Amino acid sequence: MESRITFYPPKQASTIVHILMILIFSAGCGWGIWGISTVQMAPQLLPYLALIGLFLVTVPYLIYHLYALH
């Protein structure tokens, strides 16, 4: 009878990295929302909208990968 031993990589380090990235991107999204509320002209609005769009797409992706780790 042959028994196989499988060694999996540690999950704690990647969990911490994912949580930190989620927090950083969420803070960036909050900064973008704050920037939209303080903008004076419409052309200045576009970079903040792009930031919010990028962060709102990235955070669910990171949450999915964090869920897949466990």
N, C-alpha and C positions, 0 to 999 in steps of 0.2 A: 504494500500500500504506500503510495507516494503522497506526502503532504506538502503542500505549497505554502510558503510564507510570503505574504504580500506586505510591503511597506508603503504606506501612503504618506505623502508630504504633510507637514504640519499645517493645520487649518487656521491656527490662531493668528499668525502673521498676516495672512491674506485677508482674514476677517477684519483685522485692525486697519489695514490699508484701504479696504473697501469702505468701511465706516468713515474714515478720515476723508476720503474723496467725496463721499456723499455729503458730508458736512461742509466741505469747502465749496462744492458746487451749489449747495442750497444757500450758503451765505452769498455766493456770487449772484444767484437769482434774486435774493433779497436786495442786494446792492443795485441790481438792474431795475427792480421795481421802484426803489427809492430814487434812482436817477430819472426814471420816467416822470415821477411826481414833481421833480424840481426843474425839469427842462422848460426853456422859454419858447423855442421855435421847433417846428415840425422836423426839419432835417437833423436836428440833434437827437431826435427820438429814435431814429433807425438803429444806431449802434446798441442802444439799450434793449430794443426789441430783439435784435439778433442775439445778444447775450442771454436774454430770458429764454428764447427759443432753443438755443444750444444747451442750456442747463436743464430745461424741462425735458429734453430728449435724453440727455445723458444720465440723469438721476434714476429714472425707472430701469434703464439698462443696467446700471450698477446694482440696484436693488435685486434685480433678477439674478445677476451673477453671485451676489452675496447669498441669496436663497439657494442657489445651485451648489454652493460650497458645503452646505449642510444637508 
